[in-house]
Amino acid sequence: MELLGLATWILLAHGVAYLAWTLYDRRRRSGCYLLDYVCHKPSDDRKVSTEMAGAVVERNKRLGLPDYRFLLRVIVRSGIGEDTYCPRNVLEQREDAATLDDALDEKDAFFDDAIPRLFARSAGLFSPRDVDVLVVNVSMLSPAPSLASRIVHRFGLREDVAAYNLSGMGCSAGLIALDLARNALRTRPGATLALVVSSESIAPNWYSGTDRSMMLANCLFRCGGSAALLTNDPALRSRAKMELRCLVRANIAARDDAHACATQREDAEGRVGISLSKALPKAAVRAFAVNLRTLAPRILPVAELARFAFRHFLLRSPTTATQQMKHNTTSTRVINFRTGVDHFCLHPGGTAVIEAVKQSLGLDDADVEPARMTLHRWGNTSASSLWYVLSYMEAKGRLKRGDRVLMLTFGSGFKCNSCVWEVTTDNMADKGAWEDCIDQYPPHTLANPYVDKFGWINDVDGDTLVI
């Protein structure tokens, strides 16, 4: 009996120890580390020059003179330079007759550049066969087999890889893909490796109609893409560039106006395109506010939260509110995010989007410089845009160990997603896709070649839509 009791206690002790170790190991492996990332740089023969942009507009015979002037005004004000990239079917004047092969060729060019380069940068430590989780995000293209399966086939990923394919999630899907990868890493036993691939399909989605709300996408969206390697293995933390501290998602699609402000639809003539309504700025502000209510308590020090709460309480009194309106001191409502964040990685969705976030967060020109320069050099590459902004910061040598980086992005739905990274290395100085031009940014004056060629169009009266 005594031996039986002793055996029971030994088994119980072993069970408790095993449970404790399991819980500890699970918590230890709940982290998410960015090992590396690359941004796609298309070939130079796909660049969109000023002359080419004007030619694309001119050859759309459906446009009347007012439409022509409207579209040129948008291009002039877009903040985009001459070094962005478009798909080959547009270069070949086939934007009206894009095929599935055009779309797949555009994606293959991205896959064949970015993914091999990403693994080559690991110096042989990782290969596609080591990937446990694959997340592919391309909103406007969903072929069968899926793009995720195309990557598995193209690069020989393992048979047991957990592959996920996201579509229709818009510009904010880069962080949705990141969230999905992080959660997938948490559910798998042992150390795992995730490959996150984000891009957009431009080739089959060029709009050639005359609906002004649908013309804007042609002016903003350009070819690009990113690939990132993530892990939950704490043993690899010393090799990682950054650690994910928190990620917050907000979706206000339950509201009719927010749901309809950025939609894919047919125009009156049956041509499909992305419609951006005038309700979009309000939806963005609302989603932004919802996101910040959850994000702020997670990343800001208690002192800053207390300061904001105290001032907010004071502003609710009639006397103080009147004084505030009289002296125009609305800035007292702004939370100082610099107390919890060192760098701001903002989605370069357009000049108006960047300026709106700048005003909302009380940022200065230096804070939004990476987003502005990314918009100028690459345009809006949808879900991959944030990685080009991060790459700009890294190429400039601005990211130091311990720095915190806030990523913030918006997308159809309407959604606002954000996350905070902490830099874990002193070796973030890779110039990546910016290597051949980073020394030219920021220029003393941000040249706009479209103003030189089409600037006269701003003197023409007509409807305008801020982008």
C-alpha positions in Angstrom: 0.0 0.0 0.0 2.8 2.4 0.9 4.5 1.7 -2.5 1.2 2.2 -4.3 0.7 5.6 -2.5 4.3 6.6 -3.3 3.7 5.7 -6.9 0.6 7.8 -7.0 2.4 10.8 -5.6 5.2 10.4 -8.1 2.7 10.2 -11.0 0.9 13.2 -9.6 4.1 15.2 -9.3 5.1 14.3 -12.8 1.7 15.3 -14.1 1.9 18.7 -12.3 5.4 19.3 -13.6 4.4 18.4 -17.1 1.3 20.7 -17.0 3.5 23.5 -15.6 6.1 23.1 -18.3 3.4 22.9 -21.0 1.8 26.2 -19.8 5.2 27.8 -19.5 6.3 26.6 -23.0 3.0 27.7 -24.6 3.4 31.2 -23.1 7.1 31.3 -24.1 6.1 30.4 -27.6 3.2 32.8 -27.8 5.5 35.6 -29.0 5.7 36.6 -32.6 9.1 37.7 -34.1 9.8 39.2 -37.5 12.9 37.4 -38.8 13.1 39.4 -42.1 11.0 40.9 -44.9 11.5 42.0 -48.5 9.6 44.4 -50.8 9.2 43.7 -54.4 10.8 46.1 -57.0 9.3 45.4 -60.5 11.5 45.8 -63.5 12.3 49.3 -64.7 10.5 48.8 -68.0 7.2 48.9 -66.1 7.6 52.4 -64.7 4.8 54.9 -65.2 6.3 58.1 -66.6 4.4 61.3 -66.8 4.0 60.9 -70.6 2.7 57.4 -70.1 0.1 58.4 -67.5 -1.1 61.1 -69.8 -1.3 58.7 -72.8 -3.4 56.2 -70.8 -5.9 59.0 -70.0 -5.9 60.3 -73.6 -6.5 56.9 -75.2 -9.7 56.3 -73.2 -12.1 57.6 -75.9 -15.1 57.4 -73.6 -13.9 60.4 -71.6 -15.3 63.8 -72.4 -13.4 66.9 -71.8 -14.7 67.5 -68.2 -13.8 63.8 -67.3 -10.4 64.3 -68.9 -9.7 67.4 -66.9 -11.0 65.8 -63.7 -8.7 62.8 -64.1 -5.6 64.9 -64.8 -6.4 67.1 -61.7 -6.4 63.9 -59.6 -3.1 62.8 -61.0 -1.5 66.2 -60.3 -2.7 66.2 -56.7 -2.0 62.5 -56.0 1.5 63.0 -54.6 2.8 60.2 -56.8 6.1 60.5 -58.7 7.4 59.0 -62.0 9.0 55.8 -60.5 5.9 53.7 -59.7 5.0 50.6 -61.7 2.1 49.3 -63.6 1.2 45.8 -65.1 2.4 44.9 -68.6 -1.1 44.8 -70.2 -1.4 48.6 -69.5 2.0 49.1 -71.1 0.8 47.1 -74.1 -2.4 49.2 -74.3 -4.6 46.2 -73.3 -6.1 47.6 -70.1 -9.6 47.0 -71.6 -8.8 43.4 -72.5 -6.8 41.9 -69.5 -6.8 38.2 -69.2 -6.4 35.8 -66.3 -2.9 35.1 -67.7 -2.1 38.8 -67.3 -3.1 38.7 -63.7 -1.2 35.5 -62.9 1.9 36.7 -64.8 1.8 39.8 -62.6 1.7 37.7 -59.4 4.4 35.3 -60.7 6.8 38.1 -61.3 6.3 39.2 -57.7 6.5 35.7 -56.3 9.7 34.8 -58.3 11.4 38.0 -57.1 10.4 38.4 -53.4 10.2 34.9 -52.0 13.6 33.6 -53.2 15.2 36.8 -52.1 13.7 36.5 -48.6 15.0 33.0 -48.1 18.4 33.9 -49.6 18.7 36.6 -46.9 18.6 33.9 -44.2 22.0 32.7 -45.3 20.8 29.1 -45.6 19.1 29.0 -42.2 15.6 28.6 -43.7 14.2 27.3 -46.9 10.6 27.0 -48.3 10.5 23.5 -46.9 10.8 24.9 -43.4 7.6 26.9 -43.7 4.8 25.6 -41.4 2.2 28.4 -42.0 1.6 30.2 -45.3 -0.7 33.3 -45.5 -1.3 34.9 -48.9 -3.2 38.1 -49.2 -4.3 39.5 -52.6 -7.7 41.2 -52.4 -8.7 41.5 -56.0 -7.7 38.1 -57.4 -9.0 34.7 -56.3 -8.2 32.0 -58.9 -8.5 28.3 -58.5 -6.2 26.7 -57.4 -5.6 29.5 -55.0 -2.5 31.8 -55.0 -1.5 30.1 -51.8 -1.5 26.7 -53.6 0.4 28.4 -56.5 3.2 29.3 -54.1 3.2 25.8 -52.5 3.5 24.3 -56.0 6.0 26.9 -57.3 8.4 26.7 -54.3 7.9 23.1 -53.1 6.5 23.7 -49.6 5.8 20.7 -47.5 2.6 18.6 -47.7 1.5 19.5 -44.2 1.9 23.3 -44.5 -1.1 25.2 -43.2 -2.0 27.4 -46.1 -4.4 30.3 -45.9 -5.6 32.5 -48.8 -7.2 36.0 -48.1 -9.2 37.9 -50.7 -11.5 41.0 -50.7 -10.0 42.5 -47.5 -8.6 45.7 -49.0 -5.5 47.8 -48.1 -5.7 46.9 -44.4 -5.3 43.2 -45.1 -1.5 43.3 -44.5 -2.1 43.4 -40.8 -5.0 40.9 -41.0 -2.6 38.5 -42.7 -0.1 39.2 -39.9 -2.8 38.5 -37.2 -3.8 35.3 -38.9 -0.2 34.1 -39.1 0.4 35.0 -35.4 -2.7 33.0 -34.3 -1.8 30.1 -36.5 1.7 30.0 -34.9 0.1 29.9 -31.4 -2.0 26.8 -32.2 0.8 24.7 -33.5 3.1 22.7 -31.2 6.8 23.5 -31.0 8.6 26.2 -32.9 7.1 27.2 -36.2 7.9 29.4 -39.2 5.3 31.5 -41.0 5.6 33.1 -44.5 3.2 36.1 -45.1 2.9 37.3 -48.7 0.9 40.5 -49.4 0.2 42.1 -52.8 -2.6 43.4 -55.0 -3.8 42.5 -58.5 -3.7 45.5 -60.8 -3.7 43.9 -64.2 -7.3 42.8 -64.5 -8.7 45.6 -62.4 -7.9 48.7 -64.4 -11.1 50.8 -64.8 -11.7 52.3 -68.3 -15.1 53.8 -67.7 -16.3 57.4 -67.0 -17.6 57.1 -63.4 -15.5 59.6 -61.5 -15.7 57.7 -58.2 -14.2 54.7 -59.9 -11.4 56.6 -61.8 -9.5 57.3 -58.6 -8.1 53.8 -58.2 -6.2 54.1 -61.4 -4.4 57.2 -60.2 -3.4 55.7 -56.8 -2.8 52.0 -57.0 0.4 50.6 -58.4 2.2 47.2 -58.6 4.2 46.0 -55.6 4.2 43.4 -52.9 6.0 42.1 -49.8 7.0 38.8 -48.2 7.9 38.4 -44.5 9.1 35.5 -42.3 7.7 35.2 -38.8 8.4 32.8 -36.0 7.2 32.0 -32.5 10.6 30.4 -31.5 12.1 32.5 -28.6 15.5 30.9 -29.4 15.4 32.9 -32.7 14.7 36.2 -31.0 18.3 37.3 -31.2 18.2 36.8 -35.0 14.9 38.6 -35.4 14.5 42.3 -36.4 11.4 43.0 -34.4 8.9 41.5 -31.9 5.2 42.0 -32.2 3.9 43.6 -29.0 0.2 44.1 -29.9 -2.2 44.1 -32.8 -5.7 45.7 -32.8 -8.4 45.4 -35.5 -11.5 47.5 -35.9 -14.3 46.9 -38.4 -17.3 49.2 -38.6 -19.0 47.4 -41.6 -22.2 47.2 -39.6 -22.9 50.8 -40.6 -24.3 51.2 -44.1 -22.3 54.3 -45.0 -19.0 52.7 -43.9 -19.7 49.4 -45.7 -20.5 51.2 -49.0 -17.8 53.9 -49.0 -15.2 51.7 -50.9 -16.8 49.0 -53.0 -16.2 46.9 -56.1 -19.2 47.4 -58.4 -20.4 47.9 -62.0 -20.9 51.3 -63.4 -23.9 52.3 -65.6 -22.3 50.7 -68.6 -21.5 47.4 -66.8 -17.7 48.1 -66.4 -16.4 46.8 -63.0 -14.2 49.0 -60.8 -13.5 50.2 -57.3 -15.8 53.0 -56.2 -14.5 55.5 -53.6 -17.3 57.6 -52.2 -17.2 61.0 -50.4 -18.3 59.2 -47.2 -14.9 57.5 -47.1 -13.1 60.1 -45.0 -15.8 60.1 -42.3 -15.7 56.3 -42.2 -12.0 56.3 -41.8 -12.1 58.8 -38.9 -14.8 56.6 -37.2 -12.9 53.4 -37.6 -9.7 55.2 -36.5 -11.3 56.3 -33.3 -12.6 52.8 -32.5 -9.2 51.3 -33.1 -7.4 53.9 -30.9 -9.8 53.3 -28.0 -8.4 49.8 -27.8 -4.9 50.5 -28.8 -4.0 53.4 -26.5 -4.4 51.6 -23.2 -2.1 48.8 -24.5 0.8 51.0 -25.5 0.7 54.3 -23.6 2.1 54.8 -20.1 -0.3 55.3 -17.2 0.8 59.0 -16.8 -0.2 59.8 -20.4 -3.6 58.1 -20.0 -4.2 59.9 -16.8 -3.3 63.3 -18.3 -5.7 62.7 -21.2 -8.5 61.5 -18.9 -8.1 64.6 -16.7 -8.1 67.1 -19.6 -11.1 65.3 -21.2 -13.0 65.6 -17.8 -12.2 69.3 -17.7 -13.3 69.9 -21.2 -16.7 68.5 -20.4 -17.6 71.4 -18.1 -19.5 74.2 -19.9 -17.1 77.0 -18.9 -14.0 75.2 -20.0 -15.6 74.0 -23.2 -16.6 77.6 -24.1 -13.1 78.8 -23.4 -11.7 76.0 -25.6 -13.9 77.1 -28.5 -13.0 80.7 -27.9 -9.3 80.1 -27.9 -9.4 77.2 -30.4 -7.4 74.9 -28.2 -8.7 71.6 -29.6 -5.2 70.1 -29.4 -5.7 69.4 -25.7 -7.9 66.5 -26.7 -5.0 64.8 -28.6 -3.2 61.9 -26.9 0.6 62.2 -27.1 1.4 58.9 -28.8 5.1 59.7 -28.7 5.1 58.7 -25.1 4.6 55.1 -26.2 5.7 55.1 -29.8 9.0 56.2 -31.4 8.1 55.8 -35.1 4.9 56.0 -37.1 4.5 53.6 -40.1 1.4 55.0 -41.8 -0.5 53.5 -44.8 0.3 55.7 -47.8 -3.2 55.5 -49.2 -3.1 59.0 -50.5 -2.1 62.5 -49.6 -5.4 63.2 -47.8 -5.2 60.0 -45.8 -1.7 60.9 -44.6 -2.6 64.4 -43.7 -5.7 63.3 -41.8 -3.7 60.9 -39.7 -1.1 63.5 -39.1 -3.6 65.9 -37.8 -5.5 63.3 -35.7 -2.3 62.1 -33.9 -0.7 65.5 -33.6 2.3 64.4 -35.7 4.9 66.6 -37.5 6.3 66.4 -41.0 9.2 64.2 -39.9 6.7 61.6 -38.5 4.9 61.3 -41.8 7.9 61.6 -44.1 8.3 57.8 -44.6 4.6 57.5 -45.7 4.9 60.6 -48.0 8.1 59.3 -49.6 6.6 55.8 -50.1 3.6 57.3 -51.8 5.8 59.3 -54.1 8.2 56.5 -55.0 5.9 53.4 -55.0 2.3 54.7 -55.0 -0.4 52.8 -53.1 0.6 49.1 -53.3 -2.4 48.2 -51.1 -1.8 45.7 -48.3 2.0 45.7 -48.9 2.4 49.5 -48.5 3.3 49.4 -44.8 6.3 47.3 -45.5 7.7 49.8 -48.0 7.2 52.5 -45.3 9.0 50.3 -42.8 11.8 49.7 -45.3 12.2 53.4 -45.8 12.8 53.8 -42.0 15.3 51.0 -42.0 17.1 52.3 -45.1 17.5 55.6 -43.4 19.0 53.9 -40.3 16.3 55.3 -38.0 15.3 52.1 -36.2 17.3 51.3 -33.0 17.1 48.5 -30.5 14.2 49.1 -28.1 12.4 51.5 -30.5 8.6 51.0 -30.9 7.0 51.3 -34.3 3.3 51.9 -34.8 1.8 50.5 -38.0 -1.5 51.9 -38.9 -3.6 51.1 -42.0 -7.1 51.5 -43.4 -9.2 49.4 -45.9 -12.6 48.8 -47.3 -15.2 47.5 -45.1 -14.5 49.9 -43.4 -11.5 48.8 -41.4 -8.7 50.3 -39.4 -6.0 48.0 -38.2 -2.9 48.7 -36.2 0.0 47.0 -34.5 3.1 47.9 -32.5 6.5 46.3 -33.1 9.6 46.6 -30.8 13.0 46.6 -32.5 15.1 43.7 -31.1 18.4 44.3 -32.9 21.0 47.0 -33.6 21.4 45.7 -37.2 18.4 47.3 -38.9 20.2 49.1 -41.7 19.2 47.2 -44.8 18.2 49.4 -47.7 16.1 46.8 -49.5 14.0 48.1 -52.4 15.1 51.6 -51.6 18.8 50.9 -52.3 19.2 52.7 -55.6 17.3 55.9 -54.5 17.3 56.3 -50.7 19.9 59.0 -50.8 17.6 61.1 -53.0 14.9 61.1 -50.2 13.6 63.4 -48.8 14.4 66.0 -51.4 14.5 69.7 -50.4 11.3 70.1 -52.5 9.3 67.1 -53.5 9.1 67.5 -57.3 5.8 66.7 -58.9 6.4 66.1 -62.7 2.7 66.0 -63.2 2.4 69.6 -62.2 4.9 70.6 -64.9 3.0 68.8 -67.6 -0.6 69.0 -66.4 -0.5 71.8 -63.8 -2.6 74.1 -65.9 -5.6 71.8 -65.4 -5.9 73.0 -61.8 -7.2 76.3 -63.1 -10.2 74.7 -64.7 -13.4 74.8 -62.7 -15.2 71.6 -61.9 -15.9 68.9 -59.3 -13.0 67.8 -57.2 -12.6 64.8 -54.9 -9.8 65.0 -52.4 -7.6 61.8 -52.3 
